[in-house]
């Protein structure tokens, strides 16, 4: 969808949730983080490597319903914490830029020993 529509879609949201059993890299999570949504993703999701629990989002094991419920309850009851994690999530835009991603993939694919 066009960027303006995506911004409007995210406007009244606070959390983005991915319960994937496997996802190599979900760019929608990165886009949502860049506008301040708090990500809650499974450890089986590629973007989870950029998330530090309690700092810029949350990571849980796929299928762990109790953990997911606990994370959602904690965020709902502690809006100050949610705002802090939201603010930190926005920093993903500084990390997931084309130069950084290109260099990471170039090194992992083309500079193999």
TORDREN-897593 format. One record per residue (C-alpha): residue number from 1; residue in three letters; y, z negated, x negated. Coordinates in Angstrom, 3 decimals, padded with zeros to 6 digits, always signed. Each point is the difference from the previous one (the first is absolute). Example, Ala and Ser with C-alpha at 12.3 -4.5 7.8 and 13.67 -1.06 7.14 Angstrom:
2
1_ALA_-004.500_-007.800_-012.300
2_SER_+003.440_+000.660_-001.370
END
This chain:
113
1_UNK_+000.000_+000.000_+000.000
2_UNK_+003.574_+000.495_-001.189
3_UNK_+001.447_-002.794_-002.149
4_UNK_+002.538_-001.076_+002.620
5_UNK_-002.707_-000.330_+002.643
6_UNK_-002.204_-001.960_-002.400
7_UNK_+002.857_-002.425_-000.687
8_UNK_+000.502_-000.453_+003.741
9_UNK_-003.727_-000.592_+000.481
10_UNK_-000.039_-002.725_-002.665
11_UNK_+003.274_-001.544_+001.200
12_UNK_-001.398_-002.679_+002.324
13_UNK_-003.232_-000.666_-001.921
14_UNK_-000.673_-002.870_-002.421
15_UNK_-003.566_+000.550_-001.204
16_UNK_-002.193_+002.968_-000.851
17_UNK_-003.725_-000.600_+000.151
18_UNK_-002.806_+002.030_-001.522
19_UNK_-003.538_-001.119_+000.714
20_UNK_-001.636_+002.918_-001.808
21_UNK_-003.474_-000.284_-001.429
22_UNK_+001.125_+002.549_-002.614
23_UNK_+003.275_+001.773_-000.585
24_UNK_+000.817_+001.503_-003.376
25_UNK_+003.767_-000.306_+000.437
26_UNK_+001.830_-000.366_+003.278
27_UNK_+003.520_+001.368_-000.484
28_UNK_+001.003_-001.266_+003.463
29_UNK_-000.395_-003.555_-001.304
30_UNK_+002.330_+000.775_-002.908
31_UNK_+002.543_+001.584_+002.313
32_UNK_-000.115_-003.000_+002.326
33_UNK_+000.395_-002.405_-002.923
34_UNK_+003.009_+001.947_-001.268
35_UNK_+001.822_-000.796_+003.242
36_UNK_-001.100_-003.651_-000.050
37_UNK_-003.147_-000.212_+002.081
38_UNK_-002.419_-002.637_-001.257
39_UNK_-003.297_+001.668_-000.904
40_UNK_-003.319_-001.606_+000.843
41_UNK_-002.710_+002.208_-001.461
42_UNK_-003.630_-000.211_-000.981
43_UNK_-000.945_-000.285_-003.643
44_UNK_-001.909_+003.248_+000.525
45_UNK_+003.330_+001.821_+000.391
46_UNK_+001.445_+001.692_-003.097
47_UNK_+003.531_-001.273_+000.555
48_UNK_-001.332_-003.573_-000.140
49_UNK_+000.329_+000.143_-003.795
50_UNK_+003.784_-000.071_+000.475
51_UNK_-000.033_-003.008_+002.320
52_UNK_+000.215_-003.570_-001.246
53_UNK_-001.195_-002.420_+002.677
54_UNK_+002.847_-001.978_+001.469
55_UNK_+002.643_+001.772_-002.075
56_UNK_+000.324_+003.564_+001.303
57_UNK_-002.843_+000.078_+002.510
58_UNK_-003.535_-001.167_+000.602
59_UNK_-003.475_+001.253_-000.855
60_UNK_-003.218_-001.057_+001.707
61_UNK_-003.632_+001.098_-000.099
62_UNK_-001.022_+002.577_+002.599
63_UNK_-001.750_-001.668_+002.909
64_UNK_+001.418_-003.478_-000.681
65_UNK_+001.431_-000.544_+003.479
66_UNK_+000.706_-003.689_-000.599
67_UNK_+002.163_+000.785_-003.041
68_UNK_+001.891_+002.697_+001.894
69_UNK_+000.663_-002.342_+002.922
70_UNK_+001.150_-002.707_-002.409
71_UNK_+002.412_+002.380_-001.753
72_UNK_+001.491_+001.168_+003.295
73_UNK_+000.305_-003.567_+001.317
74_UNK_+001.684_-001.175_-003.201
75_UNK_+002.527_+002.839_+000.043
76_UNK_+000.722_-000.560_+003.666
77_UNK_+000.636_-003.703_-000.521
78_UNK_+002.004_+000.333_-003.232
79_UNK_+002.698_+002.621_+000.547
80_UNK_+001.808_-001.072_-003.178
81_UNK_-003.096_+000.914_-002.023
82_UNK_-000.312_+003.293_+001.880
83_UNK_+003.611_+000.882_-000.873
84_UNK_-000.588_-000.789_-003.678
85_UNK_-003.194_+002.078_-000.159
86_UNK_+001.795_+002.787_+001.876
87_UNK_+002.821_-000.010_-002.550
88_UNK_-002.508_+000.137_-002.865
89_UNK_-002.004_+002.767_+001.689
90_UNK_+003.049_+002.265_-000.190
91_UNK_-000.274_+000.022_-003.793
92_UNK_-003.040_+002.285_+000.335
93_UNK_+002.459_+002.900_+000.144
94_UNK_+000.881_-000.733_-003.632
95_UNK_-003.670_+000.074_-000.962
96_UNK_-001.329_+002.862_+002.113
97_UNK_+002.316_+002.719_-001.168
98_UNK_-001.162_+003.415_-001.130
99_UNK_+000.464_-000.673_-003.737
100_UNK_-002.084_-003.153_+000.082
101_UNK_-002.763_+001.519_+002.117
102_UNK_-000.077_+003.215_-002.036
103_UNK_-000.299_-001.928_-003.267
104_UNK_-002.739_-002.233_+001.381
105_UNK_-002.109_+002.908_+001.220
106_UNK_+000.688_+002.117_-003.078
107_UNK_-001.222_-002.785_-002.261
108_UNK_-003.051_-000.772_+002.130
109_UNK_-001.057_+003.638_+000.432
110_UNK_+001.222_+001.971_-003.002
111_UNK_+000.150_-002.540_-002.805
112_UNK_-003.583_-001.132_+000.267
113_UNK_-001.709_-000.630_-003.299
END
